[in-house]
Amino acid sequence: MSDVTPETTVRVAERVERLTAETSEGPQGLLERRATELNELGREVGAVLRGTGLALDPRDVDVERSDDETMIINMGPAHPSTHGVLRLMLELDGEYVLRTKPVIGYLHTGMEKTGETLSYVQGATNVTRMDYLSPISNELGFCTAVETLLGVELPPRAVWIRMMMAELNRVASHLVWMATNGMDLGSTSMMIYGFRERELILAFFEKTTGLRMNTNYVRPGGVAADLPDGWEDDVTVICDTILERTDEYDELLTGQPIFRGRMEGVAPISAEEAMALGVTGPILRSTGVAWDLRRTMPYLAYDQVDFDVIVGTYGDNFDRFAVRLNEIRESIRIVRQCVERMPRGDYRVQDAKVTPPPRARIDESMEALIHHFKLFTEGFQVPAGEVYTAIESPRGELGCYLVSDGSPHPFRMHVRAPSFVNLQAVPLMMRGGMVSDAITVISSVDPIMGEVDR
């Protein structure tokens, strides 16, 4: 005789339903087609959002396809190629990807809300950890917004130091991308070479800022310290070495038939689609759009240096690779001009409300000690107002929106993170491609999940 009763069956069904609810991502999850509205289905196959809604071609959405013909699988949420914790839900028809849905939020950093509890002096230590591959860019975006509210004008030397460090950081970030993208395609050599060259830059960062990453070097009013003795020679060696080795990367990868087969014509995106999605950085420029904030909306001293905005043609994986490779060369070109034209003078504003006293003065003056103590415990007050400033990070437009109520900490802070925006292009890139190209596509977007889940 069976021990299974109707009551037992109901309890088991309730338990299964509860477990399913607990593990579901809710609206973030990828549901079967019969449970998905047409507009949502359009988003998942990569239809492009417009101001009036979805520009949805019915031919793009195979509404007649049966769920019995396809399979929904997870890739993630832990995968070593995604620079963090990303989950992709894929609907497959054999080896081909029909729908993709990125599921985010696994890091739960809450950095924007944390930033509202920190003073403006402390703020750079928070934002520098969002995109941990380009901390200088994060700090620069935040400090530019604070300085706009303060109305301070930086000394020329501080401006050029920031620009040089930001470009070195861009090179380091792109080298990590070259390394990890090579590894994703099976090139262990590129992984070794990319990190080898990046080490030159991180060693210089450590010498200058005291830290290899998350430097807290760019601060409101300037930078934390002047460049160290012998910095010109250090930077020249970095430029000479990396520029020569970009030719080796070009020879190693560009003419490699397996590499080209995995990159050319894979995951293309058009300029119209990229702009409709708000995609920026190397992804947008790979489609042929010459949009680079350093040129189109100049900040620091970018309008005083010569460099080219690198663009592609087809917006595929190969174009995104070629844009980043050549951006390394252009950044080195900018850094060389910084070395040649670096002005003398102060590396931070001499405004006692913003800038701490010199370290030597603290040992000699009680007033200097009190000033230093109050600045780093209470911070400085910023005039009430709101501002949005944007810079060109290695991944695209990095914007910082600040609202000040006149207190020493932001009333509201929001970061326009390029990785977060660029990630929504993944369903469009993957549609109709093979599941074996999924890792390559994610790598070509170059998302940093610490920036996405901020």
C-alpha positions as CSV (number, residue, x, y, z in Angstrom):
1,M,0.0,0.0,0.0
2,S,1.3,3.4,-0.9
3,D,2.0,6.0,1.8
4,V,1.3,8.9,-0.6
5,T,-1.9,10.7,0.3
6,P,-3.5,13.7,-1.4
7,E,-2.4,15.8,1.5
8,T,1.2,14.7,1.0
9,T,1.0,15.5,-2.7
10,V,-0.2,19.0,-1.9
11,R,2.6,19.6,0.6
12,V,5.2,18.5,-1.9
13,A,3.7,20.7,-4.6
14,E,3.7,23.7,-2.2
15,R,7.3,23.0,-1.3
16,V,8.4,22.8,-4.9
17,E,6.6,26.0,-5.6
18,R,8.2,27.8,-2.7
19,L,11.7,26.6,-3.6
20,T,11.1,27.7,-7.2
21,A,10.0,31.1,-6.0
22,E,13.1,31.4,-3.7
23,T,15.5,30.6,-6.5
24,S,13.8,32.6,-9.3
25,E,15.1,36.0,-10.4
26,G,11.5,37.2,-10.9
27,P,11.3,39.8,-13.7
28,Q,15.0,39.4,-14.3
29,G,14.7,35.8,-15.2
30,L,14.2,34.3,-18.7
31,L,10.8,32.7,-18.8
32,E,9.4,30.3,-21.4
33,R,8.0,31.9,-24.5
34,R,4.4,31.2,-23.6
35,A,4.8,33.1,-20.4
36,T,6.6,36.1,-22.0
37,E,4.8,39.2,-23.4
38,L,5.7,40.2,-26.9
39,N,7.4,43.4,-25.9
40,E,9.5,41.6,-23.3
41,L,10.3,38.9,-25.9
42,G,11.5,41.7,-28.2
43,R,13.9,43.0,-25.6
44,E,15.3,39.6,-25.0
45,V,16.0,38.9,-28.7
46,G,17.7,42.3,-28.9
47,A,15.1,44.6,-30.4
48,V,16.3,48.2,-29.9
49,L,14.5,50.7,-27.5
50,R,13.4,54.0,-29.0
51,G,11.8,57.0,-27.4
52,T,8.4,55.8,-28.5
53,G,9.0,52.2,-27.3
54,L,10.4,49.1,-28.9
55,A,11.3,49.2,-32.6
56,L,10.2,45.6,-33.1
57,D,10.1,43.9,-36.4
58,P,7.8,40.9,-36.1
59,R,10.2,38.9,-38.2
60,D,12.8,39.2,-35.4
61,V,10.5,37.4,-33.0
62,D,9.5,33.9,-33.9
63,V,6.3,33.8,-31.9
64,E,5.3,30.6,-33.5
65,R,8.3,28.7,-32.1
66,S,7.3,26.1,-29.5
67,D,9.0,25.9,-26.1
68,D,9.4,22.2,-26.7
69,E,11.9,23.0,-29.5
70,T,14.2,25.1,-27.4
71,M,16.1,24.9,-24.2
72,I,16.8,27.5,-21.5
73,I,20.1,27.2,-19.7
74,N,22.3,29.2,-17.3
75,M,25.8,30.4,-18.0
76,G,27.0,31.6,-14.6
77,P,26.5,33.2,-12.2
78,A,30.1,32.4,-11.5
79,H,32.3,32.5,-14.7
80,P,35.9,33.5,-14.7
81,S,35.7,35.5,-18.0
82,T,33.2,38.1,-16.9
83,H,35.4,40.3,-14.7
84,G,33.0,39.6,-11.8
85,V,29.8,37.8,-11.1
86,L,27.4,37.7,-14.1
87,R,24.6,35.3,-14.9
88,L,23.4,34.8,-18.4
89,M,20.2,33.0,-19.2
90,L,20.2,31.6,-22.7
91,E,17.5,30.2,-24.9
92,L,19.1,27.8,-27.3
93,D,17.9,26.1,-30.5
94,G,20.6,23.4,-30.7
95,E,23.9,25.4,-30.8
96,Y,22.3,28.7,-31.7
97,V,21.3,31.4,-29.3
98,L,17.8,32.7,-29.7
99,R,17.4,34.8,-26.6
100,T,19.8,36.2,-23.9
101,K,19.1,37.8,-20.6
102,P,21.9,39.1,-18.4
103,V,21.0,38.8,-14.7
104,I,22.9,41.2,-12.5
105,G,23.0,42.2,-8.8
106,Y,25.1,39.4,-7.3
107,L,27.8,41.8,-5.8
108,H,25.4,44.1,-3.9
109,T,28.1,46.8,-3.2
110,G,25.7,49.7,-2.7
111,M,28.5,52.2,-3.4
112,E,26.3,55.1,-4.4
113,K,24.4,55.0,-1.1
114,T,27.6,54.5,0.7
115,G,28.9,57.6,-1.1
116,E,26.1,59.6,0.4
117,T,27.3,58.8,3.9
118,L,30.9,59.7,3.2
119,S,32.4,63.2,3.0
120,Y,33.6,64.6,-0.3
121,V,37.1,64.1,1.0
122,Q,36.4,60.4,1.6
123,G,34.4,60.0,-1.7
124,A,37.3,59.1,-3.9
125,T,38.2,56.0,-1.7
126,N,34.7,54.7,-2.5
127,V,34.3,55.3,-6.2
128,T,37.8,54.1,-7.0
129,R,36.6,50.5,-6.3
130,M,33.7,50.5,-8.7
131,D,35.8,49.8,-11.9
132,Y,38.8,48.4,-10.3
133,L,40.7,48.2,-13.6
134,S,40.5,51.9,-14.1
135,P,40.4,53.5,-10.7
136,I,42.0,56.8,-11.9
137,S,39.0,57.3,-14.2
138,N,36.5,56.7,-11.4
139,E,38.3,59.2,-9.1
140,L,38.6,61.7,-11.9
141,G,34.8,61.6,-12.7
142,F,33.9,62.1,-9.0
143,C,36.4,64.8,-8.3
144,T,35.5,66.7,-11.5
145,A,31.8,66.9,-10.3
146,V,32.9,68.0,-6.8
147,E,35.2,70.7,-8.3
148,T,32.4,72.0,-10.5
149,L,30.1,72.5,-7.5
150,L,33.0,74.1,-5.6
151,G,33.9,76.4,-8.6
152,V,37.7,75.8,-8.1
153,E,40.2,76.0,-10.9
154,L,43.0,73.5,-10.9
155,P,46.7,74.4,-11.3
156,P,48.0,73.5,-14.7
157,R,50.4,70.9,-13.3
158,A,47.5,69.1,-11.6
159,V,45.5,69.0,-14.8
160,W,48.4,67.5,-16.8
161,I,49.3,65.0,-14.1
162,R,45.7,63.8,-14.1
163,M,45.6,63.4,-17.8
164,M,48.9,61.5,-17.9
165,M,47.8,59.1,-15.1
166,A,44.4,58.6,-16.7
167,E,45.9,57.6,-20.1
168,L,48.4,55.3,-18.4
169,N,45.4,53.7,-16.6
170,R,43.6,53.4,-20.0
171,V,46.6,51.5,-21.3
172,A,46.7,49.2,-18.3
173,S,42.9,48.5,-18.6
174,H,43.1,47.7,-22.3
175,L,46.1,45.4,-21.6
176,V,44.0,43.4,-19.2
177,W,41.3,43.2,-21.9
178,M,43.8,42.1,-24.5
179,A,45.1,39.5,-22.0
180,T,41.7,38.1,-20.9
181,N,40.2,38.2,-24.4
182,G,43.2,36.2,-25.7
183,M,42.7,33.7,-22.9
184,D,39.0,33.4,-23.7
185,L,40.0,32.4,-27.3
186,G,42.7,30.0,-26.1
187,S,45.8,32.3,-26.4
188,T,47.6,31.7,-23.2
189,S,50.6,33.6,-24.6
190,M,48.5,36.8,-24.8
191,M,47.4,36.4,-21.2
192,I,51.0,36.3,-20.1
193,Y,52.1,39.2,-22.3
194,G,49.2,41.5,-21.3
195,F,49.8,41.2,-17.6
196,R,53.5,41.4,-18.0
197,E,53.2,44.9,-19.7
198,R,50.5,46.0,-17.3
199,E,52.9,45.3,-14.4
200,L,55.2,48.2,-15.7
201,I,52.3,50.7,-15.2
202,L,51.2,49.3,-11.8
203,A,54.8,49.5,-10.5
204,F,54.8,53.2,-11.5
205,F,51.4,53.7,-9.9
206,E,52.8,52.2,-6.7
207,K,55.8,54.5,-6.8
208,T,53.7,57.5,-7.4
209,T,50.6,56.9,-5.2
210,G,51.7,54.2,-2.8
211,L,49.2,51.7,-4.2
212,R,49.0,49.5,-7.4
213,M,45.2,49.7,-7.6
214,N,42.4,51.7,-6.0
215,T,44.9,54.5,-5.6
216,N,42.8,57.4,-4.1
217,Y,45.3,59.6,-6.0
218,V,43.0,62.0,-7.7
219,R,41.3,64.1,-5.0
220,P,39.1,67.3,-5.0
221,G,41.5,70.1,-5.8
222,G,44.2,68.2,-7.5
223,V,46.2,65.0,-6.7
224,A,47.4,63.5,-3.5
225,A,51.1,63.9,-4.2
226,D,53.5,65.3,-6.8
227,L,55.2,63.0,-9.3
228,P,58.3,61.2,-7.8
229,D,61.9,61.9,-8.7
230,G,62.8,60.3,-12.0
231,W,59.2,59.9,-13.2
232,E,60.1,61.1,-16.7
233,D,62.5,58.2,-17.2
234,D,60.0,55.7,-15.8
235,V,57.2,56.9,-18.1
236,T,59.5,56.9,-21.1
237,V,60.5,53.3,-20.5
238,I,56.8,52.3,-20.2
239,C,55.9,54.1,-23.4
240,D,58.8,52.7,-25.4
241,T,58.3,49.1,-24.1
242,I,54.5,48.9,-24.6
243,L,54.5,50.6,-28.0
244,E,57.0,48.1,-29.3
245,R,55.1,45.2,-27.9
246,T,51.7,46.3,-29.4
247,D,53.3,45.3,-32.7
248,E,54.0,41.9,-31.3
249,Y,50.4,41.6,-30.2
250,D,49.3,42.6,-33.7
251,E,51.5,39.9,-35.3
252,L,50.5,37.3,-32.7
253,L,46.7,37.8,-33.0
254,T,45.7,39.7,-36.1
255,G,47.0,37.3,-38.7
256,Q,46.1,34.2,-36.7
257,P,43.5,32.3,-38.6
258,I,41.7,30.8,-35.6
259,F,41.6,34.2,-33.9
260,R,40.2,35.9,-37.0
261,G,37.6,33.1,-37.5
262,R,36.3,33.7,-34.0
263,M,36.3,37.5,-34.3
264,E,35.5,38.6,-37.8
265,G,31.8,38.9,-38.5
266,V,30.9,37.6,-35.0
267,A,28.4,39.6,-32.9
268,P,28.1,42.7,-35.1
269,I,26.1,45.7,-33.9
270,S,25.2,48.7,-36.1
271,A,25.8,52.4,-35.3
272,E,22.1,53.0,-35.1
273,E,21.5,50.2,-32.7
274,A,24.5,51.2,-30.5
275,M,23.3,54.8,-30.2
276,A,19.7,53.7,-29.5
277,L,20.9,51.6,-26.6
278,G,23.2,54.4,-25.2
279,V,26.3,52.3,-25.8
280,T,29.6,54.3,-25.6
281,G,33.3,53.7,-25.7
282,P,35.1,51.2,-27.9
283,I,31.9,49.4,-28.7
284,L,30.3,52.5,-30.2
285,R,33.4,53.6,-31.9
286,S,33.8,50.1,-33.5
287,T,30.6,50.8,-35.4
288,G,32.2,53.9,-37.1
289,V,30.9,56.6,-34.7
290,A,33.8,58.9,-33.7
291,W,32.3,59.7,-30.3
292,D,35.0,60.2,-27.7
293,L,34.4,62.7,-24.9
294,R,38.1,63.6,-24.9
295,R,37.6,65.1,-28.4
296,T,33.8,65.9,-28.6
297,M,33.5,67.4,-25.1
298,P,37.1,68.1,-24.0
299,Y,38.1,68.2,-20.4
300,L,41.4,68.5,-18.6
301,A,43.9,69.5,-21.4
302,Y,42.7,67.1,-24.1
303,D,42.1,70.0,-26.5
304,Q,45.8,70.8,-26.3
305,V,47.2,67.4,-27.3
306,D,47.2,65.5,-30.6
307,F,45.6,62.1,-30.9
308,D,43.3,60.2,-33.2
309,V,39.9,58.8,-32.4
310,I,40.0,55.2,-33.5
311,V,36.9,53.9,-35.2
312,G,35.9,50.6,-36.8
313,T,33.5,49.7,-39.6
314,Y,31.4,46.6,-38.9
315,G,31.0,46.8,-35.1
316,D,32.0,43.1,-34.8
317,N,34.3,41.4,-32.3
318,F,37.3,42.1,-34.5
319,D,36.6,45.8,-34.8
320,R,36.3,46.0,-31.0
321,F,39.7,44.3,-30.7
322,A,41.3,46.6,-33.3
323,V,39.9,49.7,-31.6
324,R,41.3,48.8,-28.2
325,L,44.7,47.8,-29.6
326,N,45.1,51.1,-31.4
327,E,43.7,53.1,-28.5
328,I,46.7,51.8,-26.5
329,R,49.0,53.4,-29.1
330,E,47.1,56.7,-29.1
331,S,47.2,56.8,-25.3
332,I,50.9,56.3,-25.4
333,R,51.1,59.2,-27.8
334,I,49.2,61.4,-25.4
335,V,51.4,60.3,-22.5
336,R,54.5,61.3,-24.4
337,Q,53.1,64.8,-24.9
338,C,52.4,65.0,-21.2
339,V,56.0,64.1,-20.4
340,E,57.3,66.8,-22.8
341,R,54.9,69.5,-21.8
342,M,54.4,68.9,-18.1
343,P,54.2,72.4,-16.4
344,R,55.9,73.2,-13.2
345,G,54.0,74.5,-10.1
346,D,51.5,73.3,-7.6
347,Y,49.9,69.8,-7.9
348,R,46.8,70.9,-5.9
349,V,44.9,74.1,-5.3
350,Q,46.2,76.3,-2.5
351,D,42.8,76.8,-0.9
352,A,42.7,76.0,2.8
353,K,39.1,75.1,2.7
354,V,39.8,72.2,0.3
355,T,43.5,71.4,0.6
356,P,45.2,70.0,3.8
357,P,48.3,71.8,5.0
358,P,51.8,70.5,4.0
359,R,52.9,67.5,6.1
360,A,55.9,69.3,7.6
361,R,53.6,72.1,8.9
362,I,51.7,69.7,11.0
363,D,54.7,69.0,13.2
364,E,55.3,72.8,13.7
365,S,51.9,74.4,14.0
366,M,48.9,73.5,16.2
367,E,46.6,75.5,13.8
368,A,47.9,73.3,10.9
369,L,47.2,70.1,13.0
370,I,43.7,71.3,13.8
371,H,43.1,72.2,10.2
372,H,44.3,68.8,9.0
373,F,42.2,67.0,11.6
374,K,38.9,68.9,10.8
375,L,39.4,68.5,7.1
376,F,39.7,64.7,7.3
377,T,37.1,64.1,10.0
378,E,34.4,66.6,9.1
379,G,35.3,67.4,5.5
380,F,34.6,70.6,3.6
381,Q,31.2,72.1,2.8
382,V,30.1,72.2,-0.9
383,P,27.7,74.9,-2.1
384,A,24.1,73.6,-2.6
385,G,23.3,72.6,-6.2
386,E,23.4,69.7,-8.6
387,V,25.8,68.8,-11.4
388,Y,26.5,66.1,-13.9
389,T,30.0,65.7,-15.4
390,A,31.3,63.0,-17.7
391,I,34.7,61.7,-18.8
392,E,35.9,59.0,-21.2
393,S,36.8,55.9,-19.3
394,P,38.3,52.9,-21.0
395,R,34.8,51.4,-21.3
396,G,32.9,54.6,-22.3
397,E,31.1,57.5,-20.8
398,L,31.6,57.6,-17.1
399,G,29.3,60.2,-15.6
400,C,28.9,61.4,-12.0
401,Y,25.6,63.1,-10.9
402,L,25.9,64.9,-7.5
403,V,23.3,66.8,-5.5
404,S,24.6,69.0,-2.7
405,D,22.6,70.4,0.1
406,G,25.5,72.5,1.4
407,S,26.7,69.8,3.8
408,P,30.1,68.1,3.8
409,H,28.7,65.0,2.0
410,P,26.5,64.5,-1.1
411,F,22.8,64.5,-0.6
412,R,22.5,62.3,-3.7
413,M,25.1,60.5,-5.8
414,H,24.6,58.5,-9.0
415,V,27.2,57.1,-11.3
416,R,26.5,56.6,-15.0
417,A,28.6,53.4,-15.3
418,P,29.5,52.5,-18.9
419,S,29.6,48.8,-18.2
420,F,26.0,48.8,-16.9
421,V,24.8,50.5,-20.1
422,N,27.0,48.5,-22.5
423,L,25.8,45.2,-21.0
424,Q,22.3,45.7,-22.5
425,A,23.8,45.3,-25.9
426,V,24.7,41.6,-25.2
427,P,21.3,40.2,-26.2
428,L,21.5,42.0,-29.5
429,M,25.1,40.8,-30.2
430,M,24.3,37.2,-29.3
431,R,21.1,36.8,-31.2
432,G,21.5,34.2,-33.9
433,G,25.1,33.4,-32.9
434,M,26.5,30.2,-31.6
435,V,26.7,29.3,-27.9
436,S,30.5,28.7,-28.4
437,D,30.8,32.4,-29.2
438,A,29.1,33.5,-26.0
439,I,32.2,34.0,-24.0
440,T,33.9,35.9,-26.8
441,V,31.0,38.2,-27.0
442,I,31.0,39.0,-23.3
443,S,34.7,39.5,-23.4
444,S,34.4,42.0,-26.3
445,V,32.0,44.1,-24.2
446,D,34.6,44.3,-21.5
447,P,32.2,44.7,-18.5
448,I,33.4,45.2,-15.0
449,M,30.7,43.9,-12.7
450,G,31.9,46.0,-9.7
451,E,30.8,48.9,-11.8
452,V,27.5,47.2,-12.9
453,D,26.4,46.2,-9.4
454,R,27.5,49.5,-7.7
